[in-house]
Amino acid sequence: MLSSFPPNFTALIQGSSRGIGLALVERLLNEPRVGRVLACARRPDGSAGLARLAETHAGRLQMVQLDITDSGQLEALADGLRAERLRPHLVINVAGILHDGQGLAPEKRLEDLDFERMQRVFAVNALGPALLCRHLLPLMATDGKAVLAALSARVGSIGDNRLGGWYAYRSSKAALNQILKTASIEARRRFKNVVLAALHPGTTDTNLSRPFQANVPDDKLFSTDFVAERLLSVIDQLELGDSGGFFAWDGQSIPW
Ligand SMILES: NC(=O)c1ccc[n+]([C@@H]2O[C@H](COP(=O)([O-])OP(=O)(O)OC[C@H]3O[C@@H](n4cnc5c(N)ncnc54)[C@H](OP(=O)(O)O)[C@@H]3O)[C@@H](O)[C@H]2O)c1
């Protein structure tokens, strides 16, 4: 796996404290081809999962404090990479927000829309990832294939929207998709070896999906480890011509 990347390459996972991000960090650490994994999280010290991985993979795992909505912290991350002359071949933006158990919940109807809550969802799901592209694309490895992927969601597809609702989450993921597509066009001129992709993980058993799992059949609810393996396999198969695309966990293209 990951044979499309050079040996000893560096991967950076943004949003790694738990859920799919943590499973991606663990999978990457178990891949012989991966040299170093930079695990970014709002509170790396508060993540039991990262602490467990640090015990077994000290030396290859580097934790970085990063709130994706803080542009100063994004600049500091970029400065740190420059200082260490570290050029990642793989960057995955994982962090996303749907609900917080404290008032932020997917909207069922127009009356549920709230300016500040929508701003928060857009900040994490779309604006932060846009600034991540701004700061990290120029710092990615220039030898061989490099990939900048972001976890989107099928519900962000406008063409596939049959049920309505979930205004902020749907539209923030649609914005994320457009940002990645736009950056992929600029990358064709400026960062020619980088493939950008929006990825849908499928319904995965995490805090994010837990309140909405009741009607999901068992075989359609994936474990984080299964999804991490599938997403890395999709990333491994990406070619330059795929850049700017929107792909599901099984490699299928998703309509905009
Ligand atoms: N689970 C699903 O069924 C599903 C389906 C489709 C798409 N997705 C997408 O997949 C991605 C991962 O979801 P998940 O299911 O793993 O969710 P999760 O278990 O709820 O984890 C969310 C992650 O995002 C981080 N995060 C939230 N706000 C942040 C911020 N401001 N800065 C940095 N990190 C922040 C959280 O960190 P803290 O621990 O600090 O809060 C946590 O690591 C999301 O983009 C989600 O939209 C998930």
The ligand as an SDF file (V2000), in Angstrom:
LIG
                    3D

 48 52  0  0  0  0  0  0  0  0999 V2000
  -18.4500    9.8810   10.4110 N   0  0  0  0  0  0  0  0  0  0  0  0
  -19.1440    9.9300    9.2760 C   0  0  0  0  0  0  0  0  0  0  0  0
  -20.1120    9.1620    9.0600 O   0  0  0  0  0  0  0  0  0  0  0  0
  -18.7620   10.9130    8.1970 C   0  0  0  0  0  0  0  0  0  0  0  0
  -19.4930   10.8860    6.9960 C   0  0  0  0  0  0  0  0  0  0  0  0
  -19.1630   11.7780    5.9840 C   0  0  0  0  0  0  0  0  0  0  0  0
  -18.1170   12.6730    6.1730 C   0  0  0  0  0  0  0  0  0  0  0  0
  -17.4380   12.6830    7.3490 N   0  0  0  0  0  0  0  0  0  0  0  0
  -16.3370   13.6710    7.4990 C   0  0  0  0  0  0  0  0  0  0  0  0
  -15.1770   13.0080    7.9520 O   0  0  0  0  0  0  0  0  0  0  0  0
  -14.3920   13.8940    8.7540 C   0  0  0  0  0  0  0  0  0  0  0  0
  -14.0250   13.2230   10.0710 C   0  0  0  0  0  0  0  0  0  0  0  0
  -15.2170   12.9790   10.7770 O   0  0  0  0  0  0  0  0  0  0  0  0
  -15.2910   12.0030   12.0420 P   0  0  0  0  0  0  0  0  0  0  0  0
  -16.4720   11.1670   11.8020 O   0  0  0  0  0  0  0  0  0  0  0  0
  -13.9770   11.3740   12.3040 O   0  0  0  0  0  0  0  0  0  0  0  0
  -15.6530   13.0750   13.1740 O   0  0  0  0  0  0  0  0  0  0  0  0
  -15.3430   13.1380   14.7340 P   0  0  0  0  0  0  0  0  0  0  0  0
  -15.0880   11.7910   15.3040 O   0  0  0  0  0  0  0  0  0  0  0  0
  -16.4290   13.9830   15.2930 O   0  0  0  0  0  0  0  0  0  0  0  0
  -13.9730   13.9460   14.7600 O   0  0  0  0  0  0  0  0  0  0  0  0
  -13.9200   15.2760   14.3550 C   0  0  0  0  0  0  0  0  0  0  0  0
  -12.4900   15.7470   14.4230 C   0  0  0  0  0  0  0  0  0  0  0  0
  -12.4630   17.1150   13.9880 O   0  0  0  0  0  0  0  0  0  0  0  0
  -11.6820   17.8320   14.9420 C   0  0  0  0  0  0  0  0  0  0  0  0
  -12.0270   19.2510   14.9560 N   0  0  0  0  0  0  0  0  0  0  0  0
  -13.2450   19.8170   15.1250 C   0  0  0  0  0  0  0  0  0  0  0  0
  -13.1100   21.1460   15.1220 N   0  0  0  0  0  0  0  0  0  0  0  0
  -11.7910   21.4250   14.9510 C   0  0  0  0  0  0  0  0  0  0  0  0
  -11.0130   22.6070   14.8400 C   0  0  0  0  0  0  0  0  0  0  0  0
  -11.5700   23.8210   14.9420 N   0  0  0  0  0  0  0  0  0  0  0  0
   -9.6680   22.5020   14.6260 N   0  0  0  0  0  0  0  0  0  0  0  0
   -9.0940   21.2910   14.5460 C   0  0  0  0  0  0  0  0  0  0  0  0
   -9.7640   20.1350   14.6430 N   0  0  0  0  0  0  0  0  0  0  0  0
  -11.0940   20.2080   14.8470 C   0  0  0  0  0  0  0  0  0  0  0  0
  -11.9940   17.1520   16.2590 C   0  0  0  0  0  0  0  0  0  0  0  0
  -11.0340   17.5300   17.2020 O   0  0  0  0  0  0  0  0  0  0  0  0
  -11.3840   17.7280   18.7930 P   0  0  0  0  0  0  0  0  0  0  0  0
  -11.1590   16.3830   19.4330 O   0  0  0  0  0  0  0  0  0  0  0  0
  -10.4060   18.7630   19.2340 O   0  0  0  0  0  0  0  0  0  0  0  0
  -12.8070   18.1830   18.8870 O   0  0  0  0  0  0  0  0  0  0  0  0
  -11.9130   15.6910   15.8220 C   0  0  0  0  0  0  0  0  0  0  0  0
  -10.5710   15.2630   15.7360 O   0  0  0  0  0  0  0  0  0  0  0  0
  -15.2230   15.1700    8.9190 C   0  0  0  0  0  0  0  0  0  0  0  0
  -14.7590   16.1500    8.0050 O   0  0  0  0  0  0  0  0  0  0  0  0
  -16.6190   14.7290    8.5570 C   0  0  0  0  0  0  0  0  0  0  0  0
  -17.4030   15.7820    8.0510 O   0  0  0  0  0  0  0  0  0  0  0  0
  -17.7250   11.8270    8.3680 C   0  0  0  0  0  0  0  0  0  0  0  0
  1  2  1  0
  2  3  2  0
  2  4  1  0
  4  5  1  0
  4 48  2  0
  5  6  2  0
  6  7  1  0
  7  8  2  0
  8  9  1  0
  8 48  1  0
  9 10  1  0
  9 46  1  0
 10 11  1  0
 11 12  1  0
 11 44  1  0
 12 13  1  0
 13 14  1  0
 14 15  2  0
 14 16  1  0
 14 17  1  0
 17 18  1  0
 18 19  2  0
 18 20  1  0
 18 21  1  0
 21 22  1  0
 22 23  1  0
 23 24  1  0
 23 42  1  0
 24 25  1  0
 25 26  1  0
 25 36  1  0
 26 27  1  0
 26 35  1  0
 27 28  2  0
 28 29  1  0
 29 30  1  0
 29 35  2  0
 30 31  1  0
 30 32  2  0
 32 33  1  0
 33 34  2  0
 34 35  1  0
 36 37  1  0
 36 42  1  0
 37 38  1  0
 38 39  2  0
 38 40  1  0
 38 41  1  0
 42 43  1  0
 44 45  1  0
 44 46  1  0
 46 47  1  0
M  CHG  2   8   1  16  -1
M  END
$$$$
